Amino acid sequence: MSNLIQPGETLRVLVFGAHPDDCDVSMGGTVLRYVQAGARVQFVSLTNGNKGHQSILPVALAKRRQDEAEAAAAIFGVEKYTILSHEDCELTADLATRRQVTTLIRAFAPHLVFSPRLCDYHPDHRATAQLIQDASYIVNVPHWCQNAPIRGVTPVIYFVRDSFRYPRELRPDVLVPIDEQLDILLTALCCHESQFFEWLPHDKGIREVPDADHPEERKAFIRKYWLDVRKQYDRNRFFSCLQERFGEAAKAIGHVDAFELSEYGNQPTEEDMEFLFPFPVYRRETWKTTGQRS
Ligand SMILES: [Zn+2]
């Protein structure tokens, strides 16, 4: 019998990112599937994202990004988008922030936590990954963080996708088809105007940017530069897994979210997986090959 599932409980999903659009981009399609399935979902951004702009100064940018994140959260149907006040580009895996992460996990008692991997181009993403790894075991240590009561749920932790190859490429333990969610995902991502239509095109040297009077062109713009290069790429590189699970129907899948199981969280049983992913997914049979901590 699983030690994760209590009868009658609603699935709780906590997604961590470093910046106030990371959760959205990394797994927004899967989040829409969770919300549609009746799960409770919360997002956390560990920094306020106050540096990512070519002209707006930090105080104004933090406020604007909070408003953008809240607008996106409403479209996703997530119940809370927590944005901590750490400065963009300055996040470190220190003790005080480890306490904050522990407190956030204990407060919501998620069955599932999503995190970036430790190998990543951005120092804030790496620090986020380190902080969650550092909290993953001690979240249930009784005298650590005594102000935040232990809730008795040890979360299963998955890494969201990336395309880095060193020290090792992402292992696709779970693949979630998201084609049906693509349009609403793009609508939600359009809320992050300061990023997708201002800072990121500037950073990438893209000159032709659609304006707010052309919402469909804006969605197509995000799809071209940020979604297809990730979600279609993952569909192609992990296609043999999709074929194994979906057979001929795999050919009709265009976009997927890919996840890798962390060894440091709870290791799900086959029964847990039915609860954790209540929609059709490819699942590598990790319950046959991984054990609990020893
Ligand atoms: Zn980021």
Residues whose N, C-alpha, C, O or C-beta is under 5 A from the ligand:
A	BS01	ZN	A18 H19 D22
